[in-house]
Each structure stands twice: as structure tokens, then as C-alpha cells.
Amino acid sequence: MDAFYASVEQRDDPSLRGRPLAVGSPSGRGVVAAASYEARRFGVRSAMPSVTALRRCAELVFVPPRFDVYRAVSQQIRAIFLDYTPLVEPLSLDEAYLDVTENLRGLPSATETAAEIRARIFETTGLTASAGISYNKFLAKLASDQNKPNGQCVITPGAGAAFVEKLEVGWFHGVGPKTAEKMNRLGIFTGADLRAQEMAFLQAHFGKAGTWYHAIARGEDDRIVNPDRPRKSSGSETTYTEDRETPEQVEEGVRAMADDVWAWCEKSGGRGRTVTVKCRYADFQTVTRSRTRNAPVNDRKTLHETAVALVRTLYPLRAGIRLIGVTLSTFDGGEDEAQLDLLGS
């Protein structure tokens, strides 16, 4: 979907149409959850601090998020997808992979299928969508960003490797900002640079991910579209209007975020073994602390105790804490990781 949250708000309030809009809070500690295309022209982006967004665009209008509405619209769109294929793998409320190799409408090509789906989305919701069409998930994801908003892009078989060669590695799905910086330090700036590296070199510098980077540099990705992809984590975080300065305040925040996570666990029945605490200092440096248990976390008390023990490794606090988050993951219960502590920043 194109600027999904912001587009929903502009659809429902005509006075917002054509104006630079951000979904989020304009407060000093607020963060932009989504930005309209009018706002993006000023350099406003999601996850940007609201104060920065307002400096870039003084006319920026903020509206609070309405996730119940976004979820309802997402369900409408999902229903349209399922008219074409049962092979729908949602990535978020506004994005999904579809395998339309054998579509239920009998359309002769994925290009026609995508065009018809986009037309139906607009007819049903009044919102525009963009599509990437290709022979694997990695390339389809890259293609989906090429002709936004309200467009589609096709990467045909045989053209994948050449398409990847031209792009900067920071555009690749699965290559985050820190990894892109590391690649740049190693002289890897484009897909062509990445393709020039030997497998051994990539594995030496990026571990298991090196195998993935070696494949995508050649336009290769053998992942299937999985409609039953299990949820891998549940997390909650908040940015405070005032820094948490004392251990008592920090631990109160950790317990509150853990309560949000546990509420989802009770509702869904999900149980995970890895607890992660995330803290962002007043100077925006972010640190995480994680612990993977032998057995799943089966009660709120254990989640509280584990999360609080993790955050206590940060004491004494070197600065105030502006954001606290707690995540529970490793729901599969498969690997035997005896009290593995993953400490990083």
C-alpha cells in the first residue's frame, strides 16, 4: 500500500488531502509512524523524531494513529488477495507476498493479476497500491519500490541479476543501515560490487548471512510464499515525554511493556523463550539485552523477572532513558540454547 496510514487519514478527512501529513504525535518525544507523499517531499520519513520532521516541514500536520481502522482496511485488502490465491504471506498491515503462479481467476500473467488486484483495492477502499512482480520474493520486493505510488514494476526471468547490479546495497531487503555501512567500508556499494565477492569472503565478514548476500547479488532467492508463516515475536515499546532517570522508573517502564507483551501471549497462546529489553538513551544511543531460556516463558512473573534482570545490567545508568521496549521471541521451542545471553548495543 502507498503511504498506508497517512493515505487512510487523507481518505477519511478530505481537508487533509494534498497537505503534508504525519501520523504520530507532534510532542517533543513523538515519532513519525507514517508520512504522506506530500510530507516525504520535505524529507519527512517514518521513525523520524517529530521535532526533526517539523524542522523539515513547518506546515506538517500531525494526526494520531487509528490502528483499529488500519487493521479493518487491511482485512478488506487481504480478502481481495484471497480471491486470487490462497498463497498470501502478510508481512505487515500494508504489505504481503502473493504467489499467483496458478491464480484462482485463471489470468494469464502475474502482471495482469497485479493490475486487477490494484484496481479492486482502489475500488473497494479508495486507496492506491503498488506492486512488484518477479520470479522470487527478493526481486518482487525490490520491484515494489520502483514505481511508487500507484504503479507496478516487472523484473522478468533472466533480468534479475542485471537489475540487482545497478542498485545500492542499502536498497536490498535484509540489508539494514549498519550492514550497509559495513559493506561500504569493505568497498561494496552496489549489487555489482557484492556479486564480485567470493562466498568465503562474505561468510568471513557476515557469517551465515554471507550465503544469503551471495545469492541475492545474483538475483537468487528460493524462499516460498508461506501463508502459514508463524509469528516470530511479540514486542511493545514506548517513548517517554520525560527521561526515566532512576532504576525504579526504568524498571516500572520495563514491567509495563512486559505487561503489554504478556497480554498478547494470553490472547494468542504464544509462548517464547527469548526475552529482549531495548533502551534508548537521551542521546539516542540504543542498547539491547537478551536472554534465551531453556523453556518458554509461561507466566507474567517470569517475564517480569527476566526483563528486569536484563535491564539491571545497564546500571548505573550513564544517561536518562527516553525509550523502553520488551520483546518475547523464539516461539518454536526447537533449539537447545542453555541460558544464552546475547549482549549488544
Secondary structure as GFF3:
##gff-version 3
##sequence-region A 1 345
A	DSSP	alpha_helix	4	12	.	.	.	ID=ss1
A	DSSP	three_ten_helix	14	16	.	.	.	ID=ss2
A	DSSP	beta_strand	21	24	.	.	.	ID=ss3
A	DSSP	beta_strand	32	35	.	.	.	ID=ss4
A	DSSP	alpha_helix	37	40	.	.	.	ID=ss5
A	DSSP	alpha_helix	50	56	.	.	.	ID=ss6
A	DSSP	beta_strand	61	63	.	.	.	ID=ss7
A	DSSP	alpha_helix	67	82	.	.	.	ID=ss8
A	DSSP	beta_strand	88	92	.	.	.	ID=ss9
A	DSSP	beta_strand	95	98	.	.	.	ID=ss10
A	DSSP	alpha_helix	110	125	.	.	.	ID=ss11
A	DSSP	beta_strand	131	133	.	.	.	ID=ss12
A	DSSP	alpha_helix	137	144	.	.	.	ID=ss13
A	DSSP	beta_strand	152	154	.	.	.	ID=ss14
A	DSSP	alpha_helix	160	166	.	.	.	ID=ss15
A	DSSP	three_ten_helix	169	171	.	.	.	ID=ss16
A	DSSP	alpha_helix	177	185	.	.	.	ID=ss17
A	DSSP	alpha_helix	191	195	.	.	.	ID=ss18
A	DSSP	alpha_helix	199	206	.	.	.	ID=ss19
A	DSSP	alpha_helix	209	216	.	.	.	ID=ss20
A	DSSP	beta_strand	233	244	.	.	.	ID=ss21
A	DSSP	alpha_helix	247	268	.	.	.	ID=ss22
A	DSSP	beta_strand	274	281	.	.	.	ID=ss23
A	DSSP	beta_strand	286	292	.	.	.	ID=ss24
A	DSSP	alpha_helix	300	311	.	.	.	ID=ss25
A	DSSP	three_ten_helix	312	314	.	.	.	ID=ss26
A	DSSP	beta_strand	321	329	.	.	.	ID=ss27
A	DSSP	beta_strand	340	344	.	.	.	ID=ss28
###
